[in-house]
Amino acid sequence: MLPMNPHTPFHEETRIRLTRRDLIRYENLLRDSLSRVISFKSYSLFFPRTPVAPEAVWEPQDRKLLIPLILKGELLGIFVARGVGGRPARTLLAAYPAVATLCLENLLLYKMSITDPSTGLASLPYMLDVAAREVGLIRECFRPGADSRCDVATLGHRACMGLVVLRFSSMPAVVRDCGYLFAEQLCALLADELQAVVPEQAFAARTGDSEMAVFLPTATPRVCRKVAAEAVRKLRAVSLLHELRDEEIGVSVAAGFANYPQDMNGAQFERPEAEQARMLLRKARTAASVAVEDAPGTMQQVMGFGRILAEGGRVQEVLPMNRVVISLGAAMDAREGQRFSIWSHVRHTSGISGGAGVSGAQDEKPAAPSVDPAVPPLPSGARQEHTLMYKGELVIMEVRENSSLAEVMHLGDPAWSIAQGDRLTLLPEDKDVSAAGAVSDDGAAASADPLTGLLRHRDFLARWTRDRDLCSGYTLALMRLTGESRQHGDRSPHAEQLMAQAAEACRARLAELQPAGGDAVSFGGRYGLNSLIHFHPDVPVDKVYDCYTELCEHLERKLHIEAAVGIARHPYLNFRKPDSLENCQKALEYAMLMEKPRVGVIDTWALNISADKLFSQGDTFAAIEEYKLALLADENNTMAWNSLGVCMAGLGRHSEARRLFGEALQRDRRDVMTLYNLGHVCQNMGEYDEARQYYRKCLKYDKEHVFALLRLGQMAEQEKKFGPARQYYNRAARLDGAQALTWRNLARLCMRQGRPDEAREHLHQALIHNPQDAISLQLLARLYLEGGDDPEVASVLARQAVALRPELKAGWLDLARALEATGRQREAAEALSRAAGL
């Protein structure tokens, strides 16, 4: 918004002004205002194309009075009054233009009262008032005998209406990075573009700082979706040049819509009209929020309220005991018992660049916790692809207002656990699914899965919950079919047939695992589309392991079915009985990383891999607890000691990390990863001599350890020992795949030695390997500034650096120097203020 001027009427500083369209829209108000001064029988509006005199004209032969409508020196139109008396017309002829101007000013004040001053769109209270009136008209037209009460001839038959909400999810970031005034200017451009999209009889309104809406009378869901998609497409193309960054700034746009009466139900129709209008806006806002969370990269992020339940659900939080919180609640018409399939957009990465370390330098990544040595490292520079992957199914247990508590029925692949943000798709109602309590003592056939003859998922859980208290110890075994059939010939059995064959083989092979006595017996169930689970009470885990190993070999050899099995025993460590299912999944993840036959038992390595998974998901504290459990199972697990030290170093607890790395080193003095991490911790604590010793020991056992060479080079460079530093950097540069990490270090060394040409060459090489290297861009901009080259080029490079790394203070300082050199003092001062805030 423009700044206010105390010497100017306030309405002149806004985007609000009267137009010829406003005269048509508010024609009744203008007529009523003039009728208080002028008596006439009929009237009309005339919009001349050529300039006319600013005086009123009286035509006695037709008893017609022509009054010019002038506001602020602009002729908006001519009010033609017919049937006017001759004497009043001649007496007040000179005063009529001033009277019309007063009426126009009142009209402008009314428009200002219902209009947002920054964008020129309608205000939220006005839109809600219009929506409430429209709700009343629709209700009247749908009541019996509506034609007698509803003025259909004047207002038309009203059957429905729609409300589209446009959400600018990135607008808070624009405010943070570019300021409030810039954001208001961008909102004004967005409003102008939205006005061009809005069809006739509809209007747009500003309903929030990062939100606009379109009111569509007599609009069906199809019309609303079409308008919303067009608005999203147009508004995404709007941008505004930011002078400091010298780039076009736009916003991300998503749209949601709701329709009346289609998206209302039950007692909601009995609410007052104004209440229903606000409920409709809330439903449209809910749909817009779901559209914002839609998968990135979709061409049209548009969601209707009626489709939220079917395809708009998300996993909000993952809880213990196979429970999750989902984003569907009573406000989205969710109810208990509804089943959903779970999907996830998985990013497949064929390579990961980086190396070991725990913190510190900006050009290396921290060392990830340990992984199974059977998994080969991935090459750097690999491409990433997104795949929609099925994860399993869940059922709603408890419905809340805006969320629900659900239970995961089964996982499609235990190696891919349910995660926050996974998508949900409503499944059709299954009336044949048995209730959780409908399980007889012997596993009645009525509760059995028709394909496998085993208990269904919910029935198995109910019986396991009961029978696990009848024995002193038990074992759970979760089997997953991991591969397709490899039978000879072109025809392959259907996946359901493979599951039936595997279940029959399990029934024959696992009969020997029945306990000799006791109240509990072994039984099995279907855990998912490709998974089976079995309960074995009072059977030694070694016997269970041997039996499932033979079973997997039999399935592979005879039936050509590849399978993996995870085995969890109870009691084990301090785990409770309900934790056995989760332990089964951890053991299965471990088994899937093994060579055939893939049978894994919950042990220190399975817990170690589970902790690695938690660490990769960013849950450091949960990973710490899991690593401690792995050490409780086997204190000689050096990978767990090292990974636990990485977690502590990431939390800034360097002394604790150093102790943990020392524990790992006592058990394996040749562990290169531990030596490097211990050296890095010592370097961060200022103990440089010890850090050098550990880095050199690391190179003793691995002469091609890139990051140890870089660390030694950086330490020598800090002590101004430029010769040894160059030697270390050159050694690292000769290693395959390490050039991208070493060019920048060599360039910085050359700059310290006063060799700008060589430094520039190294930086160009670094940018060839990684064009998004913000530090290389910033160093290159500094070289251009210090070398007396064109400061405009330096400003371009510095802008790219701060765009990639806004938290880089040196980049803002170099940008300020470059802008000052090009004479843009105001932008330079703004860049300095940004640097001062870091």
N, C-alpha and C positions, 0 to 999 in steps of 0.2 A: 504494500500500500504506500502511496505517496505521502510525504510529511504534511501535516496540517499547517495552514497559514491562518493566523488569527485575524487577518484583515479580509479574508475571503469567506463567503458562506460555506458551511461545511460540506454541502452536497456537491460543490464544484470540485472537490479534491477526490471524489470517488469515481468509479467507472459507471455510475448510474446516470443515465440521461434518458429523456423521452425521445422516442422514435415514432415514425408513422405507424409502425406495427402496434405500438403501445396505444395509440389513439383508437385503433380498431379493437384491441383487446379490452380497453377500459372505456369503450364507447358509452356504456350505460352510465358510468360515473360522470363522464363529461356532460352528458345530456342532463342529468339531474342537477349538476352544479349550475349550468346556464339557465335551466328552467326556473330557478329561484329569482332570476333577474329579468329574463325575457319570457314572455308568454307566446308560445307557438303551438301549432297543431301537429306538425310533422317536421322532420329534419333529415339531413344526410350529411356525409363527409365527402369533401372533394379534395383531391391531391393534385394541384397543378404542376405541370412539368416546367413551366417558364415562370420567372419572377413576377409577382403581382404587387400592387400598391399596398402599404400597410394599413390602409384605412378601411373601415366598414362601408359596404355599399348597400343602398336600399333601392329595390326595384318595385315601385308602387303598383305597376300594372299586374304583377304576379304576386304582390304582397310577400315578397321574398327578401330576406335579409342575409347578406353574405358577410361573415365575420372572420377575419384572418386569425389563425391560431399561431401566435408568435411567442417564442420563449428564448430569451438570451440572444435576441437578434436573428433567430433562425425560424423561417417559415415552415411549420410542420404540416399545415393543411388549411382548409377553409371549412368552417361550419356553416351549412346552409339551412336556415330556419324558414319554414313556410307557414303562412297563415298568421303573420305578425301584424298587429294593429299599426296603422300609419302614424298616428300621433306619437306613441311611445318610441317608434323607430326613428322618427325625425328628431325628436327631442334628445335622445341619448345616443345618437349615431356616433358622435365623436368619442364617447366613453366606452363603447362596446369592445374595441381592441384591448383596452386596459383590463376590462372585466374578464375577457377571455384569457388574458395572461395570468390573472389571479387564479382562475380555474385550473389552468395548466400547472401552475406552481403547486396548487393543492394536489393535483394528480401526481406530480413528481414526488411530493412528500409521501403520498400513499405508496407509490412504487418503492421508495426508499425504505418504507417500513416493512416491506415484504421481500426485500432483495438484499443479498450479501454484498457489502460495499467493495470487497476486494476483487470479486470475480464477475459481478453482474448477474449471477444466477439467483434463483429464488431462494428464500431463506427456509430453514427447516420448519419453523412453526407454520409458515404459509403452506408448505407442501403437505404437512400433516393435516391441516385444516381442509385442504382440497380433497385429500384422500378420505377423510372422514365423511365429507359430503357425498363423495362418490360411493362409499360403502352404504350410506343411507339410501341413495337412489337404486343401487342394485338390490337391496333388501326389499324396497317397495315394489320393484318390478317383478320380484319372484314370489310375492305373496298372492294368494287367491284374489281374483278380481283386481289385479294390479292396474289394468288399463283405465279403470275408473278413477283411481287415485293418483297414478303417476302420469304426468303430462308428457306422454310419449311423443306427441307431435312437436313439442318445444325442445325437450331434453333428449329424446331418442330412447330406445329401449336399451337398458344397461344390463349386460349379462356378466361381465367380468372386467377386471383391470389388472395391471401389472406394475411392479416397482423394481427397477434395476439399480443396484448399488455398485459403484465403481470404487475399488479400494486401491490406493497408491501405497503399497507396502514399503517402498524404498524412500518415501518422502521424509521420514525422520532422519535418514542418513543424509539426505540432501540438506536438511536444516543444519545438521551437525557439521557437515563439511563446507557448506557454502553460505550459510547464514539464513536468517528469517526473511530478509527483504528479497533475496534471490528466490527463495522458495515461494514467496507470494507472487513474484513476477511469473514464475513457472506455472503456478496455479491459474493465473489469469490466462496464459496461453492455452492451458488445458481446457479451461472453461470455454474459450472462444471456439476451440475445435469441437468440443462436445455440443455446443449450440448448433453447429452445422450438421451434426449427426441426428439430432432430435427431430422426429417427424412432426408434422402438423398436428395440432390438438394436444400435443404432449409438451412438457417443459422439464428443464433440468434445474436441480437445486444443489446447493452446497450443504452437506449434512455433517461435516466434520473437518478437522484440519487436514486429514489425509483421505478424504472421502467425498464423493459426489453421487448424486442419484438422479434417475430419470423416472418421472411419473408418466405412465402410459395408460390412458383411459381406454376401455373396451379392447384390451390387448390379451391375447391368448399366450400360453407358454411358448409356443413356436415363434410368435412375434417378439416376445421378450428376449428369447435366445438370439434371434437375428439382430435385434438392436444392440444387445450386449456385446455380441461378437464384433459387430462393426465398430462400436465405440472402443473396444479394447484395441482393435487393429489401428484405428486412427490415433488414439492417444499414445500408443507406444511409439509412434513416429514423431511425436512432439519433443522438441529439445530446445534448450536455451544456452547460448554461449556464455561460459564462465571465463571472465577475462584473466583471472589469476592462473587458472589451470590451462587456459587456452584450449578448452575442449567443450564439446556439446554435452550438456547434462540433461538426461531424461529420467523417467520414472518407470518402474515396473507396474503394470496394471493388471488387475484381475476383477472379474465381475460376477456377481450373484444376483439372482432375481427370485421373486416370489409373486404368486398370482392369487387374486381373490375372485371367487371363493374356493378355487381348487386346492390351495394349501392351508385352508382352515378346516377344522373338524370339530364335531361334538359340541360341547358347551361353549366353545369359543364364539359361536355365532350369537350367543345370548349376551355377550359383552356389549357395553356401549360402543357407539360408532367410533368415537375418538380412541377408545381403547383398542379396537380392532385395527385401526389404521396404524397405531404404534406397534402392535403385534406383527403386522405385515412387514413393517420396516425392520423389525428385529429378525424376522425370518430371512429377509433379503440380505441383511448383514451377516447372518450365520452362513448363508450360502457363499457370500463373498469371502468370508474367512476360510472356508473349505477350499475355494478356488485358489486362494493365495498359497495354500499348502500343497497344491497339485504338483505333479512331477515337473521339475525344471525343464525348460526347453519345449514345452507344449505350445503349439501355435495359438490356441485359443483357451485361455484359462477362464472358462465360463462354467458356472454351476447353478443349476436350478434347485430350489429348496426341495422339490419333490424327488430329486435324484440323490440327495445326500445319503439317505439310508441305504440305497442300493449300491452306490459306488463311491461315496465320499468319506467313508470312515477311515480313521487312522489309529494306530497304536500310540497312546500318549505316554505310558509308563509301564515298565516290566517289573512285576512283583515276584517274590518267592512263591514256591508251591504251584508253578505253572499258571499263575494268575497275571492278568494284564488289565490296565485301565485303557479304555478306548474312548474316542471322541464323540461317540453317539450316545445321546441321552433321550429323556422324555421329550425335550424340546424338538428333537428330530424324529419323533414317533417311534423310537426304539422300545422294545418290550422284552421281558424275560423269555428265554428259550430260543430266541432267534440265533441261527448259525451263520457264520461268515467264513469264507476262505481268506487266507492271509497271503499277500503278495508283496514283493519287494523289488525295487529297482537296484540291481546289483551291478557295481562297477568292476569289471574284470580288468586287472592290471597285469600285463605280461612282464613287467619289470619294475624294480624299485631302485633308485639311485641313492647313494649315501653310504655312510659307514658307521662304525661304532663310536661311542662317545656318550657323555652324560649331560653336558651343558657347555655353554661358553660361546665359541666362535659362531659367527653368523653364516659361515659357509659350509658347516658340517651339520648333519642331523644327529640327534641323540641315538645311542645304541638301543635298539629294541630288545625287549627281554628274549630269553632263549626260545628257540623253536626246535622241533624235532630234527635231528641231524639227517634223517632220511629224506627230508624235503630239500631239494637243490635250491640254491640262491637264484633269484630272477635277474636277468640282465637289465641294465639301465636303458633309458630312452624308449621304453615300450609304449605302445598305444593302449588307450583305455576304451572299453566298450560298455554300454549299459544293456542289461538283459532283465526282462521281467521274470522273476522266479517265484514259483509256488512254494510256500513255506509250511502250510498246514491249515488247520481249522480251529475255530473257537466258538464258544456258545456263551451268550449273555446270561449272567447269574443275578445281577442286581443293577437296576436302572436308577440313575440319578437324574438331576435336571439337565446337565450339559455333558455328562459322561456316564459310563457304565463300567461295572466290574465284570470281567469275563474270564472264563477258564479255557486254557488251551487244551483242546481235545486230543490232538496229536500233531506231530511235526512231520512234514514231508521229507525232510532231510535233517537229522539231528546236528549235522555239521554246521547248519545255518540256523541259529537260534532266532527267536522273535526279538526284534529290535524296535526302538522308538522310531516312529515315522512309517512303519510298514502299512500298506494299504489293505483295506477290507472290501470284500464283495459279498453282498447278501446272497445266501443260498436258498433254494426253494425249500418249503416246509417238508420235512420228512416225518410222516405220521406213523411210520413203522418203527422208529427208534424207541427202544425200551427205556423205562425210567431207571434211575440209578439204584433204586431199592428193589427192583423186580428181579432179584437173583436168588435162586433157590440154593439149598445147601450143596447140591451136587452139580451146580451149573446147568440148569435146565436148558433143554434145546430151544425153548421159546426165547431165551436171551442170547442165543448163539448167532454169530455172523453167518449168513447163508452161504457165503463163498468158502470160508475156511473151516467152519464148524467150531471155531473158538469163540470166547466171549467177546462181545463188543467192547469198545473202549471204556465207556462209562461203567458198564457192568463189571469189567475186570477191575477197575479202580475200587468199586464198592466192595467186591469180594476180597480184594487184597487188603483193604483197610480193616476188614473184619478178621481175616485169617492170620495176619502178621502178628497178632497178639496171642495166638494159640501155640507159638513155637518159640524156642529160645534163640534161634538164629535162622536166617534165610538168605537166599540169593535171588536176585532179579537179573534176567538176561534179556536184553533188547536187541533184536536182530533186524537189520535193514538189508533189503535187496539192493545192491549197488550197481549192477550191470545188466545188460540185456542178454537174451539168449544167444548162444553161438552154435545152435544146432546146424547140421548140414542141410543144404538146400536153401531155396529162396524164401520159403515160408517160415515165419517165426511165430511162436505161440503168443497169444495176447497177454498183456501184463497181468490181467486178472487170473489167467490160467497159470502163470508162473507163481502167483501168490498162493493159489490153491495147491499146486504141486509142492511148494516149500512147506506149507502147513502140514500136508500129509507126511512129508519126510520128517518133520519135527515130531509129529505124533508117534511115529514108529521108532525114531532114534532116541527120544528123550524118555521113553517108558522106564528105562533103568534108573532114572533119577528120582523115582518115587521113594519117599522115606519109609524106613522099616516099620515105624509105628508113629503114634501121636495123633492129635486131632486134625492137623492140617495136612493137605495133600497138594501135590503139584498140579497146576492148571495153567492154561495159556489164554491169551487174548490178542485181538487185532488192535495194534496201536496206531495205525494210520494207513494211508493208501499203499505203502510199500514196507510196512514194519509189523513185526510180531513181537510179543513180550510174554515171558514165562516166569512163573513164581515157583521156586524150589525150596521148601522148608526143610531145615535140619539136614542139608546135604553139604559136605565139604566143598569149598570153592575150588580146590584142585580137581576134584572129580567133575565138577561142572565145566571147568575150563577144558579138560581133556575131551569131554563128551561133545562140546560145541566145536572144538577144533576138528574132530572127526566129522561132525555134521557139515561144516563148511566145506571140507574136502570132498565129502560125498555129493553135496549140491553142485560143486564145480565139476566133478568128474563124471557123474552120472546124468545130472539134469542140466548141466551147462548154465547154472545159475550162480552168479557172483553175490556173495553176502559178506556182511561184517557184523560182529557181535560185540556189544559192550556189557560187561558183567560187573554188578555191584553187590557187595556182601554187607550184611549187617549182623553183628555190630562191627563198625570200622571207625577208628579214631573217635571223635566226639560228635559224629553225625547222628541225627535223629532218624527215626524210621521214615517219616515223610520225605527225608532228603534222598532216599534210595533211588527214586525216579530220576532226579537230577544227576545223581552220581552215575546212573546207567548211561545217560546221554554224554557225560564227560568221558566215560570209558569208551563209548562208541566213537566219539570224535578222535580219541587216541588210536582206536583200532583202524580207522579209515586211513591213517597215515602209515600203517605198517605194511610189511610184505604179506603175501598170502601164506597161510590162512589168516585173515584179519579178525583176530579175537583179542580183545583188550580187557584187562581187569582194572578196576579203580585202584590206583597206586600213586606213588610220588610223581611219575611221569605224566599220568593223566591229569593230576592236579596242576602240574607245571604248565601243561598246554592250555588248560582252562584259565589259568592266571594270565598267560600270554594273550589270550583272547580278550580278557577283561581290560588289560593294559592297552591293547590296540584300539579298544572302543572308548578310551579316555577315562575309564573308571579306575583311577590309580589306587584308591583306598581299598576297594574290593579286591583288586589284584594283590595288594600287600597281604591281605588276610589269606588269600588262596596260596600265595607263595609260602607263607608260614605253615599252612597245613601240609604242603609238599615237603617242607623240611621236617615237620613232625613225623611224617611217614618215613623219611630217610634223610638223616642229617648230613649225609655225604653227597647230596645232590648239589654239585657245584653250580649247575645252571640256575637253580633256584636261589642260591646265595648271590650270584652275580645279578640276576634280574631284580632281586629284592633291593640290592644296592642301587641299581638304576632308578628304581621308584623313589628311594629316599633322596637321591641326588636331585631328581626332578622336583621334589618338594623343598629343596634348599637345605636339607639336613646333611651337609657334607661330612661331618664327623661320623655320623651314624653310617653313611654310605661307605666311608673309608673302612670302618670296622667290618662291614659285611663283605666288602671286596677282599679284605684280608683273610676272612674265614674261607672264602672260595679258593684263595691262593694257597692256603695251607693244605688243601686237599688236592690241588692240581697246580703245580708251580709253572707249568708250561701253557696254561690257558691264556691265549693271546688276547681274547676279549677282556678278561679280568685284568690283565696287565695294563692294557690301554685305559680302561675305565678308572683304574686306580691312579694312573698317572694324571688323568684329566682332573680327578678330584683334588689331587695334590696341587695341581696348577691353579685351580680355582681358589684353593686355600692359601695361596702365596708361597707354597713350599716348592720352589722351582727346581732345586737340586734333586729332591726325591722324584719329582715328576720326570726329569730327564732320565733318571735311572730306570724307571718303569717303562718309558718310551723306548729306550735302547734295548731293554730286555724283550720288549715286544718285537722289535726289529730283529733281534737275535733268533727268535723262533719263527718269524715271518718277515723276510727281507722285503716283501712287497706290500707292507701295510701302509697304505697311502696316508691315512690320517695321523699315524704316528710321525711320519716324515713331515707333514704339514705343521703339526704341533711343535716339533723341534725347530722347524724353520721360523715359525712365529715367535717362539721364545728367543731365538738368536736375533731376530730382527728387532724385538723390543729392547734388547741389550746393545743394539747398534753394532752387532757382529755380522755385518752384511755379507762377508765372504762365506762363512758357514751356512748362513740362511739361504743364500743362493744355491749352494750345493744341495741342501735338503730339498729345495723346491725343484731343482733340475732332476734330482733322482725321482721325485714323485711324478714329474711331467713325462718321464720316459716309460712309465707304467701304462699298460693298456687301459683305456677308459678313464684315466685320471686327469686328462688335460683340462677338462672343463672346470675342475676344482683348483687347479694350480695357476692358471693364467692370471687370475685376479690377484693372487698373492705375489706373483712375480711383478705385476704392474705396480702394486703398492710399494714393493721394495725398490723398484726403479725410481719411483717418485721421491722416495726418501734419499736416494743416492744422487738426485739431480739429473736423471736421464729421461726427460719427458718423451722423446721420440720413441724410445724402446718401450716405455710404459704405455704409450698410446697404441703401439702395435699389439702388446699383450692384451689390452682391454678389448681391442677389436676382435681378437681371437676368442676371448671369453664370451663376447656377445654373439659370435657366430655359433658357439656351442649352446648358449642359452640366451636368447634375445630378451627374456624377461628378468635378467639379473639386475635388480635395482641398484645394488652397490656398485657394480661395474659402470652403470649409466651415470651414477653420481660422481664417481672418480673421473670418468671421461669428461663430464661437465666441468669439474674443477680444473682439469688439465687445459681445457679450452680457455677458461677464465685466466688462469695464471700464465698461459702462453701468449696472451694478447690477441687471440683469434676473435672471430665474430661472436659477440656475446649472445646474439640471437640463437645461434646453434647451441650454445651452452644452456640457454633458458629452455630450449626444447628438450634437451637431454635431462635436465633437472626436473622438468615437469613430468616426464615419463617415470623418473625414479620415485617421486613422491606419490604419483598415482599408483604405482605398484606397492610401495611401502610407505603409507602415510605416517607411520610412527618413526620414520628415519629423520632425526633432527638435522643431521649434516646435509641431507638433501634439501630441506627447506632453507637452510642458511645459504647454500650455493645458489638456490633459485632466487633468493633475495638479492644476492650479489649480481647475478646475471640481469635481473629486472632493473636494478639500479643502474647498471651499465648501459642499458638500452633506454634510459630516461623515463621508465614507468615507476615513478616514486611511490604512488599510492599502492600499487600492487606489491612493490617491494616491502613496504611497511606492513601490509597484510601478511606476507610470507614470514616476516620477522616475528610478528605476533603469534603465528602458528608455531614457529620454532620455539618461542618462549613458553608456550603452553605444554611442551613435551618434556 
